[in-house]
Amino acid sequence: MSKHGESIWKRKDGRWEARYIKDRQEDGKAIYGYLYAKTYKEVKEKRESLIKQRDESIEKAYKTTDSFDGVLSSFMRQQKHQVKESTYAHYCYLVDAHIRPALGGLAVNKIVGTRIERFIDDMLTSGRLDHKGGLSAKTVKDMTVLLKQIMRYAAEKSLISKNPVCFSSPKTVKQDIEVLTESERTQLETFSLFAGDTYRFGVYLCLYTGLRIGELCALRWRDIDLDNNLLSVSRTILRIKNTDENAKTKTKIIIDRPKTQASLRHIPLPIFLVRELLVRKLSASNDAYILTGTVHYIEPRNYYERYKKYLDGCSIRHYTFHALRHTFATRCIECGFDPKSLSEILGHSDVKITLERYVHPSMELKRSHMERLSAVQ
C-alpha cells in the first residue's frame, strides 16, 4: 500500500483515502474522519478544506464565549491532557472553589488588571471557604500564577487583547524551617530502630535519605539495590481531588511519578543503613512496600498520624514530617557535603533551592567557623 503525504494513501480498489482528526474524546483520544477521492490531489484538497472548517468552527466557538466562565472551561479542557493528574486536580480546586465563583460570571472584556487585583485582595482578606479569614499568601500566589496562564490562553484565542493583563502576585513570607535538635534526633533514631516495626523504621530511613513522605509510602523493596547500595526514587503516593463528576468520593489516591524530573533519582546508601535494611527485608517480596511489608501501601496521611504518635512516645514536640528532610539536609552540610551532591540526593532541580530552603547550619557549626578567625590573629 503506497502512501503519499500525511495520512493519505492509495487503497487496493484504486481510490485514495485520507484520515484527519475531526474531534477528541473526553480522555483526549482522537476521533478520526475519513475521506475518499479518485486522485491524490482531490483527496488532499478535501482533507485540507475540512481541517480548515474544523479550525474555524472551534475559533468561532471561542469568540462567542462572552463570559470568563467559558474561558475557564476551555482552558481546563486543554490542561487536562497537558499536565500531571495531580497538577490538574490542583487547578480544578483553585478554579472551582475560588476563581470561577468570583470571576466566572463576568464578561471577558471585564477581566482587567484592576479587577484581578481586587480579587487577589479579597482572597487574602476573606477567601477561606469557612469564612474565617483569608487564604495564605502561598495559595493566593498559586492562583495568580494560574490566572496568568489563563489570560495568556485567552489572548492566544483572541478573546482578549494580545497584551496579557498585568497584575502582581502577593509576596510570600518564608516560614521558619524546623530542624530536630541533636538530642531529639538521637532519641527518635533509637525509637525508630525497633526491629519488629517497619513503620517506625521509615522515620529512620528518612533521617538518612531525606525522602518525602509520599516517596517513602510508595517505596517498595524492588527500589532498593542492596548489592550496589542504591535506593531509587521513581514514584510518590498522594491524595488528590477527584475530578470525575460522577465519582462517589471527593478525593482519591494516586501513585504517580515524583513532582519534578529531578525528583527521579538514585540515592547512595551508607553501609550501616544497608545493614539495617538487610535485617528488615528477610523474606519480603520485591513487590512489597517497605513500610507495610505487604503489597498494600499505607497512604501518607495515615502514616503521618503514626509519626505524630512516635513523637509523643519520645516526648518530642510535633515537628512536621518534612522536618526530617530538613534535618537530613542540615546534617549533610555540617558533615561536609558539597551543595551540588546534596541537591541531587534531595531531588532538587536547582542548587539554589537546596541552599535557601533546606540548609540551616547549627549554631555550633557557625561558632566553630567563627573560631577559625583566632588562627589568623
ZADORO-614786 format. One record per residue (C-alpha): x negated, y negated, z negated. Coordinates in steps of 0.001 Angstrom, whole numbers. Each point is the difference from the previous one (the first is absolute). Example, Ala and Ser with C-alpha at 12.3 -4.5 7.8 and 13.67 -1.06 7.14 Angstrom:
2
{{-12300 4500 -7800}} {{-1370 -3440 660}} 
This chain:
377
{{0 0 0}} {{-1734 -3191 1163}} {{292 -3157 -2072}} {{-324 -3618 1130}} {{105 -2927 -2385}} {{1223 -89 -3587}} {{2646 2703 -681}} {{829 399 3671}} {{-356 3294 1824}} {{1205 1932 3020}} {{2484 2812 -623}} {{17 3408 1625}} {{3149 -969 1925}} {{-1912 -2852 1670}} {{1581 -2848 -1943}} {{-1938 -2390 -2275}} {{802 -204 -3728}} {{-869 -2779 -2470}} {{324 -10 -3772}} {{419 -3072 -2220}} {{847 -774 -3619}} {{3539 -1329 -135}} {{434 -23 -3800}} {{-1354 1395 -3258}} {{1512 2193 -2697}} {{200 -1120 -3619}} {{-3252 1835 -772}} {{-1834 -1786 2818}} {{-4 2883 2490}} {{484 -1057 3614}} {{3225 660 1919}} {{-928 446 3637}} {{1904 -796 3163}} {{-708 1530 3423}} {{279 -1425 3509}} {{-132 1673 3408}} {{-704 -1247 3552}} {{-1205 1238 3373}} {{-3308 -1898 -106}} {{-2612 -942 -2612}} {{435 -3712 731}} {{3764 136 -392}} {{-57 1834 -3352}} {{-2720 -2298 -1340}} {{2042 -3104 875}} {{3080 1509 -1665}} {{-2021 764 -3108}} {{-1490 -3501 -217}} {{3416 -1575 505}} {{1582 2048 -2810}} {{-2868 -748 -2380}} {{393 -3719 746}} {{3746 188 -674}} {{-642 1852 -3258}} {{-2502 -2608 -1205}} {{2293 -2896 977}} {{2865 1647 -1881}} {{-2128 347 -3133}} {{-1185 -3597 276}} {{3590 -1204 434}} {{1008 1902 -3121}} {{-2739 -1740 -1952}} {{975 -3450 1242}} {{3651 486 -907}} {{-1043 806 -3574}} {{878 -3377 -1508}} {{-479 987 -3648}} {{-3178 772 -1835}} {{1642 3224 -1129}} {{-231 1274 3563}} {{-3687 -878 165}} {{-609 1902 -3234}} {{1781 3067 1333}} {{-1930 -53 3274}} {{-3310 -471 -1792}} {{675 2864 -2396}} {{950 2350 2854}} {{-3341 -766 1608}} {{-1987 437 -3222}} {{1552 3371 -785}} {{-2146 1638 2656}} {{-3133 -2117 -433}} {{-909 135 -3702}} {{-374 2691 -2648}} {{3208 1272 -1571}} {{-967 -1444 -3381}} {{-692 -3406 1574}} {{3317 82 1838}} {{1819 877 -3237}} {{-1648 -2980 -1704}} {{1057 -2273 2874}} {{3570 1315 -297}} {{85 -847 -3692}} {{-1271 -3551 513}} {{2358 -640 2924}} {{3150 1605 -1418}} {{-388 -1137 -3607}} {{-1248 -3550 527}} {{-578 -1346 3518}} {{3256 1048 1688}} {{2333 -1151 -2835}} {{-1661 -3425 -116}} {{-785 -702 3656}} {{1845 2574 2122}} {{3164 -2069 469}} {{-1836 -3043 1366}} {{-321 -783 3694}} {{-3463 748 1325}} {{-660 -3654 785}} {{650 -830 -3657}} {{-2904 2133 -1174}} {{-2540 -2790 -310}} {{-2984 -505 -2251}} {{1866 -2052 -2604}} {{2763 2609 -287}} {{-2492 2798 -560}} {{-1918 -2110 -2524}} {{3267 -395 -1931}} {{578 3751 226}} {{-3484 665 -1407}} {{633 -2394 -2879}} {{3347 1683 -757}} {{-1655 3418 -73}} {{-2671 -1214 -2416}} {{2482 -1612 -2362}} {{3101 2215 171}} {{-574 2825 2457}} {{357 3001 -2324}} {{2949 2225 813}} {{948 193 -3675}} {{174 -3819 -110}} {{-2628 -162 -2751}} {{-2399 -2409 1638}} {{-2308 -35 2972}} {{-1958 2602 1878}} {{-3747 367 -393}} {{-2230 -2069 2248}} {{-1335 3249 1489}} {{3488 1166 1067}} {{846 -3410 1471}} {{-3338 -89 1811}} {{858 3377 1543}} {{3267 -1532 1194}} {{-1708 -2999 1571}} {{-2464 2241 1832}} {{2951 2018 1324}} {{1909 -3160 961}} {{-2948 -1230 2026}} {{0 3293 1911}} {{3743 -355 612}} {{-336 -3582 1240}} {{-2825 972 2367}} {{2237 2792 1300}} {{2838 -2503 526}} {{-2354 -2314 1893}} {{-1159 2857 2251}} {{3663 687 828}} {{596 -3711 739}} {{2507 -269 -2842}} {{-1883 -2919 -1531}} {{-2686 -2392 1154}} {{-3241 1537 1155}} {{-1624 -1809 -2929}} {{529 2243 -3062}} {{1735 -1586 -2977}} {{-2663 -1096 -2498}} {{328 514 -3737}} {{-2387 826 -2806}} {{-135 3064 -2220}} {{55 -365 -3782}} {{-3313 283 -1779}} {{-371 3159 -2018}} {{-1689 23 -3365}} {{-2484 2786 -500}} {{1042 2191 -2874}} {{-2436 972 -2698}} {{-1662 3258 927}} {{184 2750 -2582}} {{-3063 2088 -794}} {{-191 2552 -2809}} {{-2577 -644 -2677}} {{-2847 2458 -397}} {{1553 1569 -3082}} {{3443 240 1631}} {{-1439 1604 3112}} {{-1987 2539 -2026}} {{3038 878 -2076}} {{2228 411 3057}} {{-2620 2124 1769}} {{-241 2382 -2953}} {{3792 249 -131}} {{233 598 3779}} {{-2488 2861 45}} {{2354 2330 -1863}} {{-517 3201 2003}} {{3601 1211 12}} {{1602 -3114 1499}} {{-628 -913 3634}} {{2212 -3080 -345}} {{-2364 -1434 -2595}} {{-2979 795 2184}} {{1427 -2302 2672}} {{-808 -2967 -2231}} {{-3601 1190 -364}} {{-260 444 3771}} {{1165 -3561 603}} {{-2511 -1381 -2512}} {{-2769 1492 2143}} {{1362 -488 3541}} {{2193 -3125 -134}} {{2965 1741 1661}} {{3327 -1806 196}} {{2903 1750 -1735}} {{1736 882 3291}} {{-3231 1448 1370}} {{-491 2074 -3149}} {{3541 1405 135}} {{-494 970 3675}} {{-3357 1700 -612}} {{-143 3747 731}} {{-2795 2450 -651}} {{-681 208 3729}} {{-1034 -3683 -174}} {{-2966 877 -2217}} {{-3068 1609 1538}} {{-1720 1542 -3017}} {{-2830 1327 2174}} {{-991 -3450 1228}} {{1251 -1962 -3042}} {{2447 -2164 1955}} {{3529 -1216 -668}} {{2046 -1041 3048}} {{2780 -2583 -242}} {{2442 287 2907}} {{3497 -308 -1533}} {{1972 -1877 -2598}} {{3400 565 -1609}} {{2372 -2907 -458}} {{3670 -716 -542}} {{1540 -2405 2494}} {{3381 -1513 821}} {{2158 2384 2006}} {{794 -1896 3201}} {{2530 2565 1241}} {{3437 -1566 -464}} {{1589 3445 -362}} {{-2446 1203 -2642}} {{1394 1071 -3375}} {{-2948 -1456 -1935}} {{-1392 -3538 -11}} {{-3617 1147 -21}} {{-2030 2961 1170}} {{-3450 1522 -427}} {{-2400 106 2944}} {{-3487 1435 377}} {{-1866 -2226 2407}} {{-3502 -1067 911}} {{-1527 -2590 -2378}} {{725 -3705 267}} {{-2877 -865 2395}} {{-2371 1781 2360}} {{-2840 -705 -2434}} {{1902 1925 -2686}} {{-630 3203 1975}} {{-3284 921 -1608}} {{-2376 2614 -1405}} {{-1186 -454 -3593}} {{-3234 1739 -1077}} {{497 1754 -3339}} {{-2612 101 -2785}} {{-1073 3461 -1149}} {{1629 -271 -3432}} {{3367 -769 1644}} {{-379 2935 2400}} {{-553 2293 -2989}} {{3210 -1242 -1616}} {{1891 562 3247}} {{-1346 3540 350}} {{1256 840 -3495}} {{3491 -1184 906}} {{330 1430 3489}} {{-163 3671 -1088}} {{2555 1816 2173}} {{1892 -3068 1226}} {{730 114 3737}} {{-1383 -2630 2340}} {{3564 -1225 633}} {{627 -611 -3703}} {{61 -3565 -1287}} {{-2792 -655 -2480}} {{2295 -1569 -2594}} {{2706 2659 -3}} {{-1968 3091 1024}} {{2882 947 2311}} {{1240 -916 3482}} {{2393 -2482 -1630}} {{-1191 -3560 -599}} {{722 -2405 -2834}} {{1063 -3424 1173}} {{-1969 -3065 -1178}} {{2651 -1511 -2278}} {{395 3267 -1901}} {{-3736 389 -347}} {{-236 -3600 -1204}} {{2380 853 -2834}} {{-2321 2856 -1009}} {{-2956 -2377 153}} {{1682 -2425 -2413}} {{519 2867 -2440}} {{-3698 843 290}} {{-844 -3579 -967}} {{2360 280 -2968}} {{-1692 3265 -992}} {{-3347 -1783 -59}} {{1433 -3095 -1758}} {{-1057 -2112 2983}} {{2130 -2929 1148}} {{1958 416 3219}} {{-2418 -749 2823}} {{1364 296 3530}} {{-1123 3104 1877}} {{-1893 -2277 2363}} {{-2183 -952 -2977}} {{-1718 3372 432}} {{-1036 -1091 3497}} {{-1236 -3354 -1302}} {{-1918 1750 -2759}} {{-1656 2354 2494}} {{-1042 -2877 2290}} {{-1393 -2055 -2861}} {{-2033 2918 -1350}} {{-1390 700 3465}} {{-1344 -3550 329}} {{-1474 225 -3493}} {{-1738 3251 1031}} {{-1606 -1732 2981}} {{2306 950 2903}} {{-402 -2235 3021}} {{3295 -1752 865}} {{227 1507 3506}} {{-165 3604 -1268}} {{2533 -745 -2724}} {{2314 -1698 2504}} {{62 3136 2167}} {{555 2282 -3001}} {{2969 -2133 -1056}} {{1360 -87 3565}} {{-193 -3749 536}} {{-201 -1523 3467}} {{-2218 -2852 -1224}} {{-2730 -217 -2639}} {{1473 -3366 -999}} {{3129 1742 -1310}} {{-2167 2238 -2181}} {{-1996 -2866 -1442}} {{2925 -2377 -599}} {{2651 2390 -1303}} {{-1679 3013 -1511}} {{-3475 -822 -1259}} {{-36 -1467 -3496}} {{-3408 157 -1738}} {{234 480 -3739}} {{-1266 -2594 -2439}} {{-2794 2406 -938}} {{-1193 189 3615}} {{147 -3767 443}} {{-1888 -445 -3261}} {{-2728 2411 1135}} {{-385 -1974 3227}} {{-319 -3235 -1951}} {{-2639 1538 -2244}} {{-2204 523 3036}} {{-584 -3734 -34}} {{-2188 501 -3032}} {{-2460 1922 2142}} {{-728 -3088 2138}} {{-539 -2471 -2849}} 
